[in-house]
C-alpha cells in the first residue's frame, strides 16, 4: 500500500467509527483543584505499582486484587455483597472470580442456612496472596505518614473517608 492509500484507508476507517459524543456540562476551570487531582493520580499509580508487579507474574490484574483483598478481609461474604462493595457488573465479577477459584485462591460455598447463598472464602494461597499484595502498600502508607503527629494521621484518614461515596446514579462498571 502506498502512503496515499494508507491515508485514505485510515481516513475512511476513522469516519466509520465516529460516535456522537454526549453533551458535557459547562465547567468553570478556575474552580478545579488540578494540583490535588494530579496528586491523587500519581499517588494511586504508585500505590498500586507493587501489587501490579506481583499480579502480573501470575497473570492477574487489579480486579483480582480487589476481590482477593475484600474476600480475605471478610471471609464468608456473599457474592451479592462483593458486587455491592466493588460496584462492578455481575459479568465482570464472574470472570475474575472464576479465574481466582480455578487458580486456588478463592473457594465458593453454599450458605449454611440458605443453600442459595454463595459465600466466598480465601484459601490459604488466597490469604497469602492478599497479604503479599497489601504489605508493600502498608509499608508505603507508613513511610508517607512517618513523622506525622497522631492528629495529622487521623486527619489524613478522615479526609480519605470523606472522599468515599459514589454517585448512586452511576451504573456498575464493566472491568473489560
N, C-alpha and C positions, 0 to 999 in steps of 0.2 A: 504494500500500500504506500502511495506517495504521501508527502506531508499534507498536500491539499485534501486528498481522500480521507486521511486520518482526521483532519479538522472538520470535514463535512460529516463524517460518521459520528464524531464526538458531539457536534452541534445538534444533529438530529436525535441522538440519544438523550441529550440534556433537555431538549424540547419535550420529548415523550414522557419524562418523569417529573416535569414541573408540577408542583402542587399549589393549590390555593392556600396561602397561609392565613391562619386565623388572625383577626384584628388584635392588636396589643393595646393596652390602656396607655394613655398619656402619662409620662412619668417625669417628675422634676429631678433631674440628675444631681442637682446640688444637695438633695436630701438623702442620697445614698452613701452609706458608710463603706466605701470601697476598700479602705485600709483593713477594717475588721473582716470583711468578706474574704479578702486575699489571705489574711492570717488564718482564717478557718480552712480555706482551700489547702494551703501549704501544711498546716498542722495535720489535717486529715490525711493528706498524701503521705506524710512521713510516719504518722501513727499506724497506718496500715501496711507500710512497706515491709516490715519484718514478717508479719503473718503472711503477707502475699508471697514472699520468697519461700516460706515453709510450704504453703499450699501448692505453689507451682511445682514443687518437687514431687508431689503426689497427685498431680493432675486435677487439682480442685481450685476453687476461687472464693471470692468474698461471700457469696451466698452460702456456700458450705460452712464458712467460718461463722456466720451469724447463726445458722441452725445448730451447729455443734456447741457454740457458746451458750445459747439460751437453753438447749436441752440439758446441757451439763449443769447449768445454774439452777434449773428447775426440773429435776428428773421426775418423770411421770406426767409431764404436761401433755395436754391433749393437742392434737393436730390443729383443731379449731383455735385454740389459744395461741399457738405458734403463728398461725396465719394472721391473727389479730395483732400480735406483737410486731411482726415483721412488715405488715401491710404490703404483702405480695399476693399475687394470684395463686389459686389452687394449683394451676398448671406449673407455675414456676417452682412452687414448693415440692410438688410431686416428683419433678425431675431431679432436684437436688437431694431430696430425701431418699429416693430410690438408689442413687449412687452411694450415699452415706450408709444405707442399710446393706447394700451389696458389698461394700468395702469393709464392713465390720465395725463401723464407728458408732452406729445408732441401731437400736432394736425397737421394734414396734410391737406392742402387746395390746390385747383387748382389755378393757376396764374390768375390774374385779366384780363390780356390781352391775354394770351395764356393758354387756359384751359388744355393743355397737360403738362404744368409745374406742378411739385409737390413741393409746398413750405411748409417749416416746421416752426412751431411756438411753443414756450413753453406755456404751460398752466400756471396758477398761481401756481399750485403744482409743475410744472416743474421748474419754475423760483425759487421757494423756495428751491427746491432740489439742483439746481445748486449753489445757494448762500450758502447753508449748506455745500456743498462739497468744495467750494472754500475758505470759511472763515478760516478753520484750515490751509490750505495751505498758504494763505496770511499771517496769523499770523506767521507761520514757516519762511517764507521769511523775514518778518520784524525782527524777532528775529535774524536770521542769518546775516542780514545787519546792525543790531544795532551797532553803534559806527563807522561805515564806513563813510568815507568822501563822499560827493556827487560825486566826481571824481571816487572813488573806486567803488561805487554803479553803476555808469554809465559804468565802465569797466566790471563789472560782467555781466550786461545786454548785452553789446556789445559782450562779449565772447559767451554768450548763443545764440545770433543772428547768430554769425559766425559758431556755431555748427550746425545750421539748414542746411538742404539740403540733400535730399535723392537721392541716385543713381537712375537716370532716367531709367536705365536698369532693375531695380528690379520690380517684379510683385507686385500688391497689395496683402495684407496679408489677409488670411482667419483666423478670430479670434477663430475658434474652434480648 
